[in-house]
Amino acid sequence: MDTEAAESAAGGGIRIALRQIYPGFSLQVDLHLPGSGVTALFGHSGSGKTTLLRCVAGLEHAPAGFLKINGQVWQDDAKGVFLPTYRRPLGYVFQEASLFEHLTVTRNLDFGQRRVPRESRRVSLDHAISLLGIEHLLDRRPASLSGGERQRVAIARALLTSPSLLLLDEPLAALDLARKREIVPYLERLHDELDIPVLYVSHSPDEVAQLADHLVLMANGSVVAHGPLQETLARLDLTAAFADDAGVVLDTIVAAHDDSDELSRLDFAGGSLFVARRPEAIGRRLRCRVHARDVSLTLERAGHTSIMNILPATVVDIGPLESPGHVLVRLQANGTPLLARITRRSSRALNLGPGLPVWAQVKAVALLD
Amino acid sequence: MDAASLGAVQLTLKLATAVTALLLVIGTPIAWWLARTRSKLKALVGAIVSLPLVLPPTVLGFYMLLAMGPHGAIGHLTQFLGLGLLPFTFPGLVITSVIYSMPFVVQPIQNAFTALGERPLEAAATLRAGPWDTFFSVVVPLARPGFITAAILGFAHTVGEFGVVLMIGGNIPGKTRVISVQIYDHVEAMEYTQAHWLAGGMVLFSFLVLLALYSLQPATRGH
């Protein structure tokens, strides 16, 4: 990647090189990551993503490691450099919120902030409190908070140390679906309003699709692939990791509302999609997900069909799937990658091949909210 | 209450206070080490600290008497430092009582430290707190019930000791004659009324200590 190369030349970006052999498991990672935006570390449990995050935080010491975060060296074992965790300007949110039970919410929030020199504080208490919507919780004790509330306080507490890197270790994994829905908008605001790079560990394709800009796919302690989210999700060789969730993410803009039909039009580089009426104002960015299983292909534009969303696209390549009756077709719609899962027979009947123009019929668009 | 009994009560309280304060200072780092170490020495140190739980007090007192005597290691040291010999003195009683009550202080604190787990320490480190800072601002407040239990048990156990005191301190009024020894004296002298005052006082005191312990525990756990 040119931007990454430029960034690392300028001393920016995130460089992680770690080697750690555990009994029965070894972590081996060599990564250049962008120094901004949300990078998701995605993989099944046991893939080493949490260990990687703990090594970046210095909670574990991989013996032969090198860590450089936007120009600052945190670890360089070749030179005997290993900053202890409390000297690393990071924020860390654990899977289950580790609030200090003996302190009120306010004093939990203060804990990190007052240990940071005044001149390095970039996030104000008021901003963090309103960003996470915890105004009404300030005098409470952690024991009286719900799981979602505790996690929001934990995120605010981490932000208040004005970290140069925010590490989130499956912050939603311990929560039920309703609580997840409660927190995700706050995480999105974090992403939109603060310029803090985030490493986000997750094993949920939905969370990754919704929050990440950059994806690192891990298995058995090593990195299988990494790159910008849209491109990496559309790679045919990686879809096994997502199984039935294979699909792409589209960054769209709310372009118009049609109140008579209760529809909204979302525009993106590859065309437009109609979805059920959205509450967002026109001009708002909206990320949505199109699963490969919801896309079918035709050679001519179907005239009489109930499917509203039909996009012109070109076949890039075709890959096999774990289910032998199906294939996965990678498409380009004016530069935007799309995936379609169709049967092997249909692929043969349509005589699909690279370069062929087709119409992608999108049966369903998952909106990430 | 007669003057001798009153003197014994005062001396006992003085001894128990000094021993408890010293034990909290000495016992806390030992408890921390025992709770956190992966060293093979853990079992050894744990066993030594717990030895007074099973040893007859006279055995401990006997060896402490020898160690602090003119030919013992501690005796050589104290003489070298110009402090003289410790047996039959109040400081000698304090040192021996510290060893004797050690497990009653170390174990509750160690249990409290173990129950904390790694997570609060890690969370504090990610919030810029160094090791000492973390210890005083997170570990001590979270382990407070353990410290309170330790202090109460250490104090109460020191108040109740008899055998060790007799071996090390003997029976010197105002210096080493504590309540339990004074009760023994009263009984020997057939002064049952005076003995009742002290003995009954001890029963009441012990009961109140245990009542405090048992009513304190669930209350602090559940916040």
Interface residues (C-beta under 8 A of the other chain):
Chain A: A57 G58 L59 P84 T85 Y86 R87 L90 G91 Y92 F94 S98 L99 F100 E101 H102 F111 G112 R115 V116 R141 A143 R157 A158 T161 L167
Chain B: R119 P120 E122 A123 A124 A125 T126 L127 R128 A129 G130 P131 D133 T134 S137 V138 P141 L142 R144 H223
